[in-house]
Amino acid sequence: MRVWAITGGRRGNDVLVLGVAKALGVEPQLIHTHLKPPWRWLSPYRTAFPGVRRDAAIAPPYPDLVLASGRQAAAHARYIGYRSGGRSFIAFFQKPAIDPRHFDFVWAPNHDRLHGSNVTSTLLSPHLLTQETLLNEAEKWRARALTDCGTRTPIAVLVGGPNSAYAFTMDEFERLATHIVTLTEQNIFPLITVSRRSPPAFAAHLRARLAHAPHFFWDDESENPYAALLGLAKHIIVTADSVNMVGEACTSGAPVQVFELAGGNRKFRTFHGDMQAAGLTRPFAGELDARLSTPANATPEIAAALQQAWDIKRAVLR
């Protein structure tokens, strides 16, 4: 069996397709598209096909299964479906810019409000993390991350950064930093990680604020302990700018709280509202949430829906 996972190279898209591949138990070939103008502007439409033909990675024999995500990958996925004579099963993740009927299977988050006979929607996005992964990584990192923890309660703090929906200013970050410093005065041990979008000033500022308080800080300079921190934490605080980080945090089973930011857009507001309504998250305004929480992970559900659709198409092709 041949499986291609195709994205435009963004980490967020890679996580979607690789997470589903892992849940399906398949090993995909990861392909990052390289459409040049004007073809990249024309994706996902058929008019981009001449550009796809110039991509050396897209050549027969075509795969049994395509897992694609991101607008740049949509033209590639459609092209493979066409050139394979419909024998390749084409799955697309996230809301496509075209009718879902152009693919065999589409997953989109609930907040996209996408409908169709071949569309599966869930509140949480697919990803690579499982509870087993978190526990295994936690054991590997326990001695390294909790060296100075002592009897303190470990909490994870996942910091994102500015994006098109949130300005995430230094003033807002200072408010978060103040909350974290206050928690360290309450026998809390913060396990902090920043993301690729976090401005360097965020890390420098927080390090200075925590200079005399016990903590663990990772800032993209060594092996990433992200999964370990989720496995070690008794509480998790996530900044509102990342749907993926919020969803991944829910895998742990620890209470998840979201540090709200000014701005946002309809999709983010709908997502955070739906998450709170489902009891999966609560806002963070300085105090930790004492509620009980259970793990939540939609990846197996999404993979099962895809597998069912794929099985039906293979039965028809036989």
Secondary structure, DSSP 8 states (H G I E B T S, - for coil): --EEEEESS-HHHHHHHHHHHHHHT---EEEE----TTHHHHTTSGGGHHHHHT-TTS-SS--SEEEEESHHHHHHHHHHHHHTTT-SEEEEES--SS-GGGSSEEEEEGGG----TTEEEESS---S--HHHHHHHHHHHHHHHSTTTTTSEEEEEEE----SS----HHHHHHHHHHHHHHHTTTEEEEEEE-TTS-HHHHHHHHHHTTTS--EEE-SSSS--HHHHHHH-SEEEEETT-HHHHHHHTTS-S-EEEE--S---HHHHHHHHHHHHTTSEEE-SSS-----------HHHHHHHHHHHHHHHHHHH-
